[in-house]
Amino acid sequence: MATGSLIWAIFAAVMGLVWLVVPFVIFGIKDLLRELLAEQKKTNELLAHGPRATLPDAPALPPVTMARRYP
């Protein structure tokens, strides 16, 4: 019976610690999320209306010589 109580006490302590820490983590991440959202909006705007990149011309391939088959 004592083992079960100890497990519940440890679980309650861990959950209490998480309960105290989570709000600070959320408020700390808010600025990072705003920055990511702004960068994503810039990227979407560039993709929608920005200049298009052109691919360089592919080099000409040398002709392929087929091996002759002798009977």
N, C-alpha and C positions, 0 to 999 in steps of 0.2 A: 504494500500500500504506500509506503514511503517513497518508493521509486516513482510511482505515478504522480505523486504530489510534486516531487522534484522536477520531473519532466514538465508538468504544467507550469511550475514557477519559472523555469528557464524559458519556456515558450512565451509566457506573459511578459517577462522582462525583455525578450527580443522584440516582441510586438510593440511594447511601449517605447523602446528605443527607435524602432522604425517609425512609429507614430509621431515622435518628436522631430525626426530628421527629415522626413519627406517634404514638409512645407518649405524648408530652407532649400532643398534640392530643386524643387519646382520653381521657386522664385529666382534661384541662381541660373536656371536654364532659360528663363524667359528672354533675356537679352540675346542669347545665342540663337534662339529660335527666330527672333525678329530679324537678326542679321541673315540667317539662312533664307528666310522668306523673301527678304529684299533681294538677295543674290538670285534666287530662283525667278523672281519677277523680271529682273534684268535679263537673265538668260532667255526666258520665254519671249520677251520683247525683241531681243536680237534674233531669235529663231523665226519670229513672225515677220519682222520688218527689216532686219539688218542685212548687210551685204552678204552675198552668197560667195562662198569660197569656190574657186575653180580648181579642178584637179589638173595636174600637169599631164601633157601628152605622154602616152605610153611609148617606150622605145620600140622601134621596128624590130620584129623578130627575124632572125636569119631563116632562110628556107630550110625545110627539113628534107634531107635526102633519104630516100627509102633504100633499104638494102635489096640488092638484086637476088632473086632466087634462081638458082641453077638447077636444072632437072637432073 
